[in-house]
């Protein structure tokens, strides 16, 4: 039986049309299908490409799906993505800042419990974030903050 060429990819577009996702393969005019949900697009596209090329669906090259959202929500989806990216960046910054502050407070001799209260986390979590990463030769568990205190 025939198979797709090695290294090939099929680019597929899925656009909402009524209660369905209309599936087209721009590089292969006349190849189209439809699906009720986005999680069904790849299988339906694979079947349509297989029929058009006269090959088994398992022999169809990888499929790259571009979901084209309705125009009425495209701007909102772009705004959502930008907001989520900004939130992820802000979270990463907050985590790094919290770690630096915890280290500074602990290095000043402040007990883990007090550090936890000030930075809004449990003393156990403070201990975890201040511990160095474990390596093959490091048993870990000792407080390396300079005070000899491990908690209270």
Residue pairs with C-beta under 8 A, 6 or more apart in sequence:
1 55
1 56
1 59
2 53
2 54
2 55
2 59
3 55
3 56
3 59
4 10
4 53
4 55
4 59
4 60
4 61
5 61
7 61
8 61
9 61
9 62
9 63
9 64
10 25
10 27
10 28
10 45
10 49
10 60
10 61
10 62
10 63
10 64
11 25
11 26
11 27
11 63
11 64
11 66
12 23
12 24
12 25
12 41
12 42
12 45
12 63
12 64
12 65
12 66
13 23
13 24
13 25
13 26
13 65
13 66
13 68
14 21
14 22
14 23
14 35
14 38
14 41
14 65
14 66
14 67
14 68
15 21
15 22
15 24
15 68
16 22
16 69
16 70
17 34
19 36
20 34
20 35
20 36
21 34
21 35
21 36
21 37
21 38
21 40
21 41
22 32
22 34
23 32
23 33
23 34
23 35
23 41
23 44
23 45
23 48
24 31
24 32
25 31
25 32
25 45
25 48
25 49
25 52
28 49
28 52
30 52
31 48
31 49
31 52
32 48
33 44
33 45
33 47
33 48
34 44
35 41
35 43
35 44
38 67
41 65
41 67
42 63
42 65
45 63
45 65
46 57
46 60
46 63
47 57
49 60
49 63
50 56
50 57
50 59
50 60
53 60
69 77
98 119
98 121
98 129
99 129
101 118
101 119
102 115
102 119
102 126
102 129
102 130
103 130
105 114
105 115
105 118
105 119
106 112
106 115
106 126
106 130
106 145
106 147
107 145
107 146
109 146
109 147
110 118
111 123
111 149
111 151
111 152
112 123
112 126
112 127
112 130
112 149
112 150
112 151
112 152
113 123
113 151
113 152
115 123
115 126
116 122
116 123
116 125
116 126
119 126
123 151
127 143
127 150
127 151
130 144
130 145
131 140
131 141
131 144
132 138
132 140
132 144
134 140
142 150
143 149
143 150
